[in-house]
Amino acid sequence: MLCYSLDRNNIWSIDDDAFRGVGPELEMVDMSHNRLVRIKLVAVFRYLPRLRVLRMRYNSLVDIGSPTATLPAVVELDLTGNEFRHVPSRALASLPALRRLLLRDNRIQHVGASAFASAAFLEHVDLGANRFTRRGEGGGGQLTIDRYSFCGLEPRALSRSPGVTDWTGLQQVRLDHNGLTQPQLCSLMAVWTLVDVDVAGNPLRCDCRLLTTLRRLSDIAIGLRIDDSAQCASPDRVAGQTLAETLTRHWQPTCDDDDDDGGVSECSEAPCDAVPLQSLASSSSLTGGDFTHRVCAVALTLAIVRILAWVQTTPRRRLISVCRTTHPTTDGR
């Protein structure tokens, strides 16, 4: 994979034509640890048709633009450590092949309904450590999650052949260290591809609603793991126990013994069926027909190419570094 690193360069602005002529074979760009506040992803990176991985960690980003076109090959977008106060839902529509979205350590206050619906092929979502303020600035508030936040990420069939169906779907959701007591997980009920829901580092109230929800998720997603590091903070009878231990010992809880049930009902069988169609499209500027056509095109492409190579690079101290793992082309690029 050919990658291009501009990390740690004190960059605060970038021209829309900055990558013109750089080389269409680039597959990864790292612009982490700079001073960017706003960037139009599609405009800036439109000259890189093979771009697969885009890392913009620890800038000061609050906006990555609205979709005017697409970056059809991008499968990973890392926005860790920026200043987002909401999920950039509209911008995700410009990344129809996106599989990994990292929004860790931002200032996100609320995750709205169908926040990720315009990136229908997501497999990994990281929303960990979003508590409004940075360490040293005082305590942050609790992240709130709409009961329909993950609607639109239900598993999808990429290809079908006699006796075989190739599926893709959400696999990992990280919600750790967000001050959550009752994480809203109802919109994950139809996601049977889940293997990991990380809620560690939260003051969890392991009452009947949370335990029943997790038990139902485990029944639906048979590969789901419960991290041993997640602990219950309340009620008193389970405080200090790991979430996995509590699920094992109290595998069939009832609400009879819970004094504070908050009047919140349990998850319905198909919670996302109650979301209006316009809500699913509200995160995207695409019309229904355009969105369907683009999803179908991406599905066809991803059915052919199923193995995604994730490249982890170390920071470079040179102003510009190019790492090449393929042989140069004959034209010298």
Kinemage of the C-alpha trace (Angstrom):
@kinemage 1
@onewidth
@group {chain A} dominant
@subgroup {mainchain}
@vectorlist {calphas} color= white
{ca met a 1} P 0.000 0.000 0.000
{ca leu a 2} L 1.360 3.409 -0.979
{ca cys a 3} L 0.864 5.948 1.796
{ca tyr a 4} L 1.495 9.668 2.111
{ca ser a 5} L 2.189 11.194 5.527
{ca leu a 6} L 1.739 14.861 6.405
{ca asp a 7} L 1.425 14.329 10.144
{ca arg a 8} L 2.885 16.761 12.736
{ca asn a 9} L 3.360 19.659 10.327
{ca asn a 10} L 1.331 22.415 12.012
{ca ile a 11} L -0.982 22.535 8.966
{ca trp a 12} L -4.032 24.705 9.617
{ca ser a 13} L -5.479 24.956 6.094
{ca ile a 14} L -5.367 22.882 2.921
{ca asp a 15} L -6.268 23.905 -0.611
{ca asp a 16} L -8.865 21.930 -2.561
{ca asp a 17} L -6.260 21.201 -5.246
{ca ala a 18} L -3.463 20.236 -2.850
{ca phe a 19} L -3.360 16.633 -4.093
{ca arg a 20} L -3.616 17.395 -7.806
{ca gly a 21} L -0.804 15.522 -9.534
{ca val a 22} L 0.417 13.794 -6.366
{ca gly a 23} L -0.327 10.378 -7.776
{ca pro a 24} L -3.626 8.562 -8.251
{ca glu a 25} L -2.111 5.332 -6.870
{ca leu a 26} L -2.075 6.657 -3.279
{ca glu a 27} L -4.101 4.408 -0.968
{ca met a 28} L -3.513 6.039 2.423
{ca val a 29} L -3.130 9.635 3.625
{ca asp a 30} L -2.200 10.568 7.212
{ca met a 31} L -2.740 14.193 8.248
{ca ser a 32} L -2.801 13.590 12.003
{ca his a 33} L -1.530 15.999 14.671
{ca asn a 34} L -2.013 19.202 12.717
{ca arg a 35} L -4.254 22.249 13.293
{ca leu a 36} L -7.049 21.673 10.788
{ca val a 37} L -10.490 22.938 11.798
{ca arg a 38} L -12.455 22.402 8.584
{ca ile a 39} L -11.780 20.378 5.474
{ca lys a 40} L -13.865 19.388 2.460
{ca leu a 41} L -12.962 15.731 2.190
{ca val a 42} L -14.382 15.128 -1.269
{ca ala a 43} L -12.901 18.307 -2.756
{ca val a 44} L -9.430 17.803 -1.303
{ca phe a 45} L -9.055 14.087 -2.000
{ca arg a 46} L -10.975 13.806 -5.278
{ca tyr a 47} L -7.730 13.270 -7.207
{ca leu a 48} L -7.007 10.036 -5.301
{ca pro a 49} L -9.416 7.436 -6.714
{ca arg a 50} L -7.678 4.555 -4.906
{ca leu a 51} L -7.635 6.209 -1.474
{ca arg a 52} L -8.670 3.591 1.111
{ca val a 53} L -7.484 4.882 4.493
{ca leu a 54} L -7.763 8.479 5.688
{ca arg a 55} L -6.356 9.403 9.094
{ca met a 56} L -6.890 12.851 10.558
{ca arg a 57} L -6.296 12.159 14.236
{ca tyr a 58} L -5.821 14.949 16.778
{ca asn a 59} L -6.528 18.015 14.735
{ca ser a 60} L -9.276 20.452 15.768
{ca leu a 61} L -11.828 19.392 13.173
{ca val a 62} L -15.470 20.358 13.558
{ca asp a 63} L -16.542 19.927 9.923
{ca ile a 64} L -15.509 17.646 7.034
{ca gly a 65} L -17.919 19.052 4.446
{ca ser a 66} L -21.149 17.949 2.824
{ca pro a 67} L -21.290 15.306 0.076
{ca thr a 68} L -21.144 16.800 -3.406
{ca ala a 69} L -19.576 13.628 -4.825
{ca thr a 70} L -18.044 10.458 -3.371
{ca leu a 71} L -14.711 8.948 -2.431
{ca pro a 72} L -15.724 5.456 -3.516
{ca ala a 73} L -12.741 3.451 -2.226
{ca val a 74} L -12.336 4.820 1.333
{ca val a 75} L -12.884 2.067 3.892
{ca glu a 76} L -11.408 3.701 7.026
{ca leu a 77} L -11.885 7.221 8.382
{ca asp a 78} L -10.046 8.013 11.615
{ca leu a 79} L -11.197 11.260 13.272
{ca thr a 80} L -9.948 10.431 16.769
{ca gly a 81} L -9.165 13.387 19.031
{ca asn a 82} L -10.945 16.188 17.186
{ca glu a 83} L -13.671 18.648 18.231
{ca phe a 84} L -16.846 17.147 16.759
{ca arg a 85} L -19.962 17.693 18.861
{ca his a 86} L -22.124 15.417 16.729
{ca val a 87} L -21.661 12.544 14.322
{ca pro a 88} L -20.916 14.033 10.852
{ca ser a 89} L -23.799 12.052 9.376
{ca arg a 90} L -24.259 14.018 6.145
{ca ala a 91} L -20.569 13.807 5.272
{ca leu a 92} L -20.614 10.014 5.638
{ca ala a 93} L -22.778 9.817 2.528
{ca ser a 94} L -19.674 10.721 0.502
{ca leu a 95} L -17.968 7.510 1.695
{ca pro a 96} L -20.248 4.714 0.458
{ca ala a 97} L -17.670 1.931 1.034
{ca leu a 98} L -16.772 2.990 4.589
{ca arg a 99} L -16.147 0.070 6.968
{ca arg a 100} L -14.342 1.655 9.944
{ca leu a 101} L -15.317 4.966 11.556
{ca leu a 102} L -13.341 6.238 14.551
{ca leu a 103} L -14.767 9.224 16.433
{ca arg a 104} L -13.057 8.494 19.714
{ca asp a 105} L -12.063 11.305 22.099
{ca asn a 106} L -14.146 14.046 20.500
{ca arg a 107} L -16.775 16.206 22.228
{ca ile a 108} L -19.877 14.441 20.988
{ca gln a 109} L -22.832 15.134 23.257
{ca his a 110} L -25.617 13.213 21.550
{ca val a 111} L -25.856 10.488 18.920
{ca gly a 112} L -29.094 11.004 17.019
{ca ala a 113} L -31.479 8.620 15.309
{ca ser a 114} L -30.030 6.810 12.278
{ca ala a 115} L -26.759 8.698 12.742
{ca phe a 116} L -24.816 6.201 10.611
{ca ala a 117} L -27.464 5.191 8.076
{ca ser a 118} L -25.712 6.880 5.156
{ca ala a 119} L -22.681 4.590 5.695
{ca ala a 120} L -24.627 1.372 5.402
{ca phe a 121} L -21.611 -0.961 5.213
{ca leu a 122} L -19.965 0.047 8.489
{ca glu a 123} L -18.396 -2.800 10.448
{ca his a 124} L -16.612 -0.866 13.212
{ca val a 125} L -17.836 2.263 15.047
{ca asp a 126} L -15.727 3.804 17.828
{ca leu a 127} L -17.458 6.457 19.954
{ca gly a 128} L -15.358 5.910 23.078
{ca ala a 129} L -14.238 8.674 25.455
{ca asn a 130} L -16.683 11.369 24.330
{ca arg a 131} L -17.445 13.438 27.418
{ca phe a 132} L -17.608 16.989 26.028
{ca thr a 133} L -14.417 18.322 27.609
{ca arg a 134} L -10.768 17.425 27.485
{ca arg a 135} L -8.899 16.041 30.446
{ca gly a 136} L -7.856 18.896 32.723
{ca glu a 137} L -10.794 21.124 31.703
{ca gly a 138} L -13.177 19.821 34.333
{ca gly a 139} L -15.573 16.899 34.255
{ca gly a 140} L -17.411 16.197 31.042
{ca gly a 141} L -21.088 15.448 30.616
{ca gln a 142} L -22.618 12.089 29.865
{ca leu a 143} L -22.974 11.089 26.233
{ca thr a 144} L -26.587 10.423 25.288
{ca ile a 145} L -27.605 7.917 22.634
{ca asp a 146} L -30.942 7.899 20.840
{ca arg a 147} L -32.801 4.582 20.966
{ca tyr a 148} L -32.678 4.569 17.127
{ca ser a 149} L -29.015 5.614 16.720
{ca phe a 150} L -27.826 2.465 14.941
{ca cys a 151} L -30.856 1.962 12.727
{ca gly a 152} L -29.804 1.555 9.116
{ca leu a 153} L -26.816 -0.687 9.926
{ca glu a 154} L -28.634 -4.002 9.725
{ca pro a 155} L -26.696 -6.813 7.953
{ca arg a 156} L -26.789 -6.744 4.155
{ca ala a 157} L -26.251 -9.443 1.584
{ca leu a 158} L -23.323 -8.546 -0.665
{ca ser a 159} L -23.674 -11.452 -3.058
{ca arg a 160} L -25.712 -14.574 -3.535
{ca ser a 161} L -24.952 -17.826 -5.276
{ca pro a 162} L -26.673 -21.211 -5.052
{ca gly a 163} L -26.514 -22.214 -1.398
{ca val a 164} L -24.185 -19.353 -0.401
{ca thr a 165} L -24.889 -15.761 0.698
{ca asp a 166} L -22.064 -13.350 1.478
{ca trp a 167} L -23.129 -10.960 4.273
{ca thr a 168} L -21.675 -7.817 5.771
{ca gly a 169} L -22.803 -5.983 8.877
{ca leu a 170} L -21.821 -4.049 11.976
{ca gln a 171} L -19.400 -6.071 14.109
{ca gln a 172} L -17.874 -3.756 16.708
{ca val a 173} L -19.320 -0.817 18.659
{ca arg a 174} L -17.159 0.983 21.195
{ca leu a 175} L -18.984 3.108 23.772
{ca asp a 176} L -16.428 2.926 26.572
{ca his a 177} L -15.610 5.799 28.960
{ca asn a 178} L -18.642 7.933 28.182
{ca gly a 179} L -20.256 8.254 31.613
{ca leu a 180} L -23.102 5.975 30.505
{ca thr a 181} L -25.367 4.432 33.110
{ca gln a 182} L -28.029 3.026 30.753
{ca pro a 183} L -26.573 2.757 27.215
{ca gln a 184} L -29.315 2.661 24.603
{ca leu a 185} L -28.678 -0.540 22.662
{ca cys a 186} L -32.174 -1.288 21.341
{ca ser a 187} L -31.319 -0.279 17.768
{ca leu a 188} L -28.731 -3.091 17.668
{ca met a 189} L -31.365 -5.798 18.117
{ca ala a 190} L -31.458 -6.662 14.409
{ca val a 191} L -27.651 -6.700 14.041
{ca trp a 192} L -26.862 -10.406 14.338
{ca thr a 193} L -23.322 -9.831 13.006
{ca leu a 194} L -22.176 -8.148 16.253
{ca val a 195} L -19.136 -9.626 17.958
{ca asp a 196} L -18.169 -6.838 20.368
{ca val a 197} L -20.029 -4.083 22.234
{ca asp a 198} L -17.563 -2.281 24.495
{ca val a 199} L -19.162 -0.428 27.426
{ca ala a 200} L -16.174 -0.599 29.807
{ca gly a 201} L -15.275 2.433 31.914
{ca asn a 202} L -18.916 3.510 32.353
{ca pro a 203} L -20.826 3.677 35.679
{ca leu a 204} L -23.303 1.057 34.496
{ca arg a 205} L -26.614 0.506 36.239
{ca cys a 206} L -27.030 -3.239 35.774
{ca asp a 207} L -30.768 -3.361 36.301
{ca cys a 208} L -33.373 -5.471 34.575
{ca arg a 209} L -33.478 -3.322 31.415
{ca leu a 210} L -29.753 -3.395 30.704
{ca leu a 211} L -29.300 -7.080 31.548
{ca thr a 212} L -32.345 -8.136 29.551
{ca thr a 213} L -31.190 -6.076 26.562
{ca leu a 214} L -27.709 -7.615 26.652
{ca arg a 215} L -29.143 -11.098 27.061
{ca arg a 216} L -31.354 -10.616 24.023
{ca leu a 217} L -28.410 -9.241 22.046
{ca ser a 218} L -26.391 -12.322 22.993
{ca asp a 219} L -29.205 -14.563 21.806
{ca ile a 220} L -29.465 -12.716 18.481
{ca ala a 221} L -25.725 -12.214 17.859
{ca ile a 222} L -24.360 -15.606 18.829
{ca gly a 223} L -20.750 -14.445 18.444
{ca leu a 224} L -21.155 -11.456 20.800
{ca arg a 225} L -18.467 -11.050 23.481
{ca ile a 226} L -18.961 -9.196 26.769
{ca asp a 227} L -15.692 -7.621 27.891
{ca asp a 228} L -14.615 -8.647 31.404
{ca ser a 229} L -13.396 -5.101 32.092
{ca ala a 230} L -16.940 -3.677 32.061
{ca gln a 231} L -18.237 -3.382 35.643
{ca cys a 232} L -21.544 -2.602 37.308
{ca ala a 233} L -21.707 0.522 39.492
{ca ser a 234} L -25.292 -0.028 40.690
{ca pro a 235} L -27.643 -1.271 42.080
{ca asp a 236} L -25.872 -2.192 45.307
{ca arg a 237} L -26.491 -5.934 45.051
{ca val a 238} L -24.287 -6.202 41.914
{ca ala a 239} L -21.974 -3.182 42.361
{ca gly a 240} L -18.366 -4.121 41.667
{ca gln a 241} L -19.226 -7.235 39.692
{ca thr a 242} L -18.197 -7.503 36.083
{ca leu a 243} L -20.971 -7.204 33.556
{ca ala a 244} L -20.223 -10.683 32.223
{ca glu a 245} L -20.431 -12.120 35.750
{ca thr a 246} L -23.720 -10.356 36.434
{ca leu a 247} L -25.199 -11.673 33.213
{ca thr a 248} L -24.206 -15.202 34.191
{ca arg a 249} L -25.581 -15.013 37.729
{ca his a 250} L -28.710 -13.023 36.929
{ca trp a 251} L -29.412 -14.312 33.466
{ca gln a 252} L -33.192 -13.883 33.761
{ca pro a 253} L -33.759 -10.639 35.691
{ca thr a 254} L -37.112 -9.039 36.300
{ca cys a 255} L -37.987 -5.439 37.032
{ca asp a 256} L -39.887 -6.309 40.209
{ca asp a 257} L -36.913 -5.623 42.458
{ca asp a 258} L -35.808 -2.395 40.758
{ca asp a 259} L -37.005 0.694 42.574
{ca asp a 260} L -35.911 3.111 39.871
{ca asp a 261} L -37.053 1.820 36.517
{ca gly a 262} L -37.492 5.301 35.105
{ca gly a 263} L -40.633 4.190 33.301
{ca val a 264} L -38.555 3.103 30.329
{ca ser a 265} L -39.974 0.173 28.418
{ca glu a 266} L -37.874 -2.726 27.172
{ca cys a 267} L -36.700 -2.964 23.582
{ca ser a 268} L -39.315 -3.934 21.026
{ca glu a 269} L -38.740 -6.893 18.733
{ca ala a 270} L -37.939 -4.666 15.740
{ca pro a 271} L -37.228 -1.163 17.118
{ca cys a 272} L -35.996 0.250 13.813
{ca asp a 273} L -39.310 -0.529 12.112
{ca ala a 274} L -40.739 2.459 13.993
{ca val a 275} L -38.282 4.898 12.403
{ca pro a 276} L -39.846 6.881 9.528
{ca leu a 277} L -38.102 6.484 6.177
{ca gln a 278} L -37.240 10.173 6.119
{ca ser a 279} L -35.324 9.740 9.381
{ca leu a 280} L -33.138 7.076 7.826
{ca ala a 281} L -32.316 9.455 5.003
{ca ser a 282} L -31.981 12.564 7.184
{ca ser a 283} L -28.251 11.999 7.634
{ca ser a 284} L -27.680 12.107 3.897
{ca ser a 285} L -28.249 14.618 1.146
{ca leu a 286} L -28.829 11.816 -1.352
{ca thr a 287} L -32.258 11.137 -2.736
{ca gly a 288} L -33.697 7.689 -2.216
{ca gly a 289} L -32.972 6.616 -5.786
{ca asp a 290} L -29.401 7.943 -5.766
{ca phe a 291} L -28.702 6.322 -2.423
{ca thr a 292} L -30.060 2.952 -3.569
{ca his a 293} L -28.053 3.021 -6.784
{ca arg a 294} L -24.841 3.902 -4.980
{ca val a 295} L -25.370 1.243 -2.324
{ca cys a 296} L -25.967 -1.358 -5.046
{ca ala a 297} L -22.830 -0.267 -6.903
{ca val a 298} L -20.748 -0.493 -3.751
{ca ala a 299} L -22.236 -3.897 -2.915
{ca leu a 300} L -21.215 -5.208 -6.327
{ca thr a 301} L -17.689 -3.875 -5.896
{ca leu a 302} L -17.281 -5.227 -2.389
{ca ala a 303} L -18.586 -8.624 -3.453
{ca ile a 304} L -15.561 -8.915 -5.731
{ca val a 305} L -13.005 -7.537 -3.313
{ca arg a 306} L -13.593 -8.915 0.203
{ca ile a 307} L -10.168 -8.808 1.803
{ca leu a 308} L -9.317 -5.384 3.208
{ca ala a 309} L -5.749 -4.700 4.303
{ca trp a 310} L -5.507 -2.354 7.292
{ca val a 311} L -2.153 -0.617 7.449
{ca gln a 312} L -0.848 0.747 10.736
{ca thr a 313} L 1.929 3.297 10.235
{ca thr a 314} L 4.210 4.994 12.724
{ca pro a 315} L 4.467 8.821 12.771
{ca arg a 316} L 7.110 10.377 10.551
{ca arg a 317} L 9.121 13.367 11.676
{ca arg a 318} L 9.924 14.530 8.183
{ca leu a 319} L 7.682 17.231 6.772
{ca ile a 320} L 6.433 14.902 4.048
{ca ser a 321} L 7.041 11.176 3.975
{ca val a 322} L 5.978 8.678 1.374
{ca cys a 323} L 6.025 4.996 2.262
{ca arg a 324} L 5.807 2.589 -0.616
{ca thr a 325} L 5.250 -1.141 -0.326
{ca thr a 326} L 4.744 -1.675 -4.036
{ca his a 327} L 7.201 -1.358 -6.908
{ca pro a 328} L 7.328 1.943 -8.814
{ca thr a 329} L 5.398 2.089 -12.040
{ca thr a 330} L 7.181 2.315 -15.354
{ca asp a 331} L 6.400 6.015 -15.739
{ca gly a 332} L 8.415 6.809 -12.611
{ca arg a 333} L 5.590 7.804 -10.319
